């Protein structure tokens, strides 16, 4: 859980989140170049078609269906509501985005989020298996919300990563119990390029039934790419998206942006850049003697700082508390992105000194 704080416009360095700047220059240039073109709407244009082909190629999933939506909450709601039957809920970590930071969007669609304990944001296949087995072993299970799918984030809300082995175990457990695996990839670019990451987009497509590749936090003005590899799950995706108010009339804007991300390796370069600077930031904090709370290999970094240090940093640096402020020290989160610069980290190092 985090608490957002707002600061004056003259703050020079911002590490609050990875969606604060507009769009990566290469994405923006592509939008400007195509701005006056007239195309059909709702994603039925050649830019979206070309971007779909690029995403399928990147995922080694030529038969997948790809749909571009505006934001992560809309994408999660469309996918989960479309997959689940009326009496089913979605399994997720207690820290999962859909359980904590989506204002009850899943519950508002008529489905319960069934939370499980986690370890630094990650679920274990054993816990998922136990929950489902114990649910159906209960003679009163028909009176309860059935587990109809599993939701995980890669990276997690704590910046941690599932290994390929852990993803394979979760996928096998889901398929053993005949429920789909859905992966929220809002920050997927930063996970793919993290040190020690042993999975690829092709692995994600092979193991997940449905997932999305985030653009909003990874270089676009807005937009997420929903990828459906098990096409039997969402057979009427277009009207489902429209029913949820998530269909963009000017759909070309999404196709143009994802074409820019996946046309020339920009998505990978964005991930590499943010992770490199996150590592610099973490080592600067560690070198200054501050505790690293979670060993995150991605662009989210968590530290325990004395409150007086937090107050001093807030004079020229913005970042989030991760939970309530403590009596003498607090846990905080710093986030890098494609828009973070080496100069930002250099200045932070100077302030820490």
N, C-alpha and C positions, 0 to 999 in steps of 0.2 A: 504494500500500500504506500502511495506517496501523496504528499500535499504540495500543490502548486503555489508558487509565490510569484508575484508580478513586480517588476522593477522599472525604474525610470529609463527613458530612451537613451540616456547617455552611458549606460552600462556598456563596457567595451568588449567583454568576452562572455559568450553565452554557451552553457553546456546543459541547458534544461532538457532538450529533446532533440530528435533527429528530423523533425518536420517544421523547423522554425523558418528556414529560408524558403524561397520560392521554388525554383527548379534549377537543376544543373544547366549550365550554359548551353551544352550540346542539345539538351532537350528543348530549351527555350528557343534556340536558333531554328530548330526543326518546326516548332509551332509557328514562329514568325514567318518562316519561308512558305508555309502552307496556309497561312491565315485567310487569304482572300479566295481560296479555292472553294467551289461549291460542290458538295457531295451529298449523297443521300444520308438520312439520319439513322439513329439507333444502333450504330455499329455495323450497318450493312454496307459499308464502304470498302474500298480497296486497301486503305491504310490499316483498318482493323483486320482485314483478311490476311494481309502481309505480316502484321504483327503476330497474329495467331500462328502462322506457319513458323515464324522465328521462335516463338515460345515452345511450340511442339518440338522443334528441332533441338533447342537447348535442353529439353527434358527427355530427349530420345523417346518420345511418345507420339508418333505420327497420327495415331487414331484418337487422341484425346480431344475433348471439346474444350475450347477456351472462350471465356466470356469476360469482358472488361467491365468492372464496376468502379464507382467513384471512391468509396472508402472502405476501411476494414470492418467497421461495425455492420454496414450494409451487406458486405460479402459474407461475414459469419452468419448473419441472420438469414439471408437467402439460402445458403448452403444447408444450415442446420434445420431450418423449418421445412425445406424441400425434401430432405432425407428422412426425417423422423415421421412416424405415424402419430396419430393424435394422443395415444396413451404412453408415448415414449419420451424419455429425457436423454440428455447428453452427458456422458462422463467427462470430467475435467479436473485438473488440479485445483486445490483450494485457492491457489494463486493465479489461476488461469484468467486471461483477459476477459473472457465471456462471463466469468463468475464475479469479477471485481470491478472492472472499469468500463462496462458497456451499459450502465444504467438500467440493467434488467431487460435489455433488448431481446434476449432469448426467451425469458419468461413472458414478456409482452406478446410474443408470437404463439404462446400457449404451451411451451415446453419448459420443463424444469432442468436446471443445471445440477447434476448429481456430483458433488465434489468429493475428491479423494485426497488423502495426505500426500505431500510431496517432499522431495529432497532437493533443495535449491531450485525449485520450480519444476523438477522432473518427476514424472510418474514411473513406477516400475511395472513391468508386465505381470509380475507376481501379484501385486495389489489389484490390478485390473481384473485378472483372472479370479482372484478370491472374491471380489465384490460380485461379479456376475454369477459365480457358482453359488455363493451364499444367498443371493437374491432368489434364484430359482429353487433353492432347497427350502425356502420358506413357504409353508403351506398357504400363507395369506398373500403371496406375491401378486395375485391378480388384483388386489386392492391397492397396490403401490405402483409408482411410476417405473416402468421398465427401462433398463439401460439399452438404448437403441443405437448408440454410436459413441465413438471416443474422439475427443478433441484434445490436441496438444499444440504447443507453439514451438517453432524451431527458427531462431533461438527462443528460449523461454523468457518470461517476464523478468527473470533474474540474470539475463545475459548468458546463461549456461546453455550447453549444447547436448543433445542426445547423440551418442555415438551411433555408428552404423549398426553395430550389434544390438544396441538398445532399441533402435527403430525397427529392426527385423523382429525382435522379440515382441514388441508391441503389435506389429502388423500380424504376426502369427497368432497372437492371442485373440485379436479382433476377429480374424478369419475363422479361428477355432470356434468362436461363439457366434459366428455369422452376423457380426456387426461391422460397419465400415469404420475406417480410420480417416479422420479429417485433420489436416495440418494447417495451422495458421502460420503463414510465412511473411508476416508484416516486415520483419527485419532479415529475411532470408539472405540478402546479399552479404550482410555482415557475418552471418553464420558460415556461409560457404567459404569465406576467405579467412576465417579465424585459424589461429595456430592450433594444430592438432585435429582440425576437422577432417573426418575421413569419409564423408558422404558427398554425393553430387546431386544435382537436380534430377538426373536419371534415376538415382536411388530413391529419391522422394517420390517420383512418379511411379516407380515400380512397387513401392510399399504402401503408398497412400491411395485410397479410393478417390478422394477429392482433396485438393489443397489450393492455397493461393500464394502467388508471388507478389510481394509488396512493392508498390511504387511510391506511395505517399512518403514513406520514411527513407526511401532509397533513390531520390533524385527527380521524381516527377512533381508537378504541381499538385496532382491528385491522381488516384487510380490504383487499382489492384487487378491482377490477372487471375481469375478463378479457373483452375484446371481440373477437369473431370475425366479421370482415367477409367472409372467404372461407370460407363454411360447409362447403365440401367437404373442408376440411383436418381438421376435428375433428368428425366426424359422430356420435361416441358420447361426447360430452364428459362427461355425468353419470357414467357408470360409470368413466370414466378418472379423474375427480377422486376418486371413492371408492376406486379401486384404489391411489391414491397417498396415502391417508389424509388427504386434504385437504378432505373433505366435512364441514361443520359441521352437527350435528344441529339445533341452534338457529339455523338459517339466517336466521330473521327478524332476528336481531341485526345481520347484515350489510346486509340490505335497509333497515332503519330508519336505519342510519348513512349509507348512500349516498343515501337519500332526503333526509336533512338536508343533505348536501353539495351536492346538485344541485337541491334544491327552491326555493331562494331565493338563489342566487348565492353561497353560502358558499364553495364551492371557489375561485372567483375572488378573493373577499375574502381568503381565507387566503394565496393566492399573492401578492397585492399587498402584504399586510402584511409577510410574511417577506422579500420582495425589497427593500422600502423600507428595512428595518432592516439588511439585509446591505450595502446601499450605504452607509448611515451608518457601519457598522462598518469597511468597507473604506477610506472616506475618513478615518476617525479614525486608522487604522493608517498610511495613507500620509502624513497630516499629521504624525504622530509620527516620520516618517523611515524607516519600515520598508518593505521591498520587497514588492510584490505579485507573487507568483510566477506566478499564472495569472489572466488577465483574465476572471474568471467573472462573468457577469451575473445569476447565480441566487443561491440562499441558501447555497451553499458558497463560502467564501473561503479563499484559501491565501496564507500569508506566510512570509518567511524572517526569523527573529528570532535575535538573539544568545542563547546558552544562558542567560546570566545574567538576561536579560529574561524568558525563558520561566520560569525558576525563581521569579522575583519575581511574575510574573503568577499562577503556580499557587498562590500563597498565598491568592488570593481569586477566581480565575477558573479554570474547567476547560475544556479543549479537547484535541484530539488531535494527536499527532505524525503527520505524513504521511511515513512511512518511518522509518528508524533515526535516532537522535539523532547529530548531527554532533559533531566535535571542539570547535568554537567556536560554531557556529550551526546551526539546524535549520529544516526546513520544517514548518509546523503548519497545521491546518485549524480554522476556526471555522465553525459552522453556526447559522443562525437558523431559526426556525419560527413557526408560528401562536402559540406560547406565549411567544416572546421579546417583551419590552416595550421601549418607549422608555427607561424607567428603567434597564434592563439596559445599554443602549448608553451612556446618560449616565454610569453608574457606571464602565463600562470606560474612557470618555474621561478621567474623573477619575484613574483608576489610571495610565493612560498618561502623564498630565501629571505 
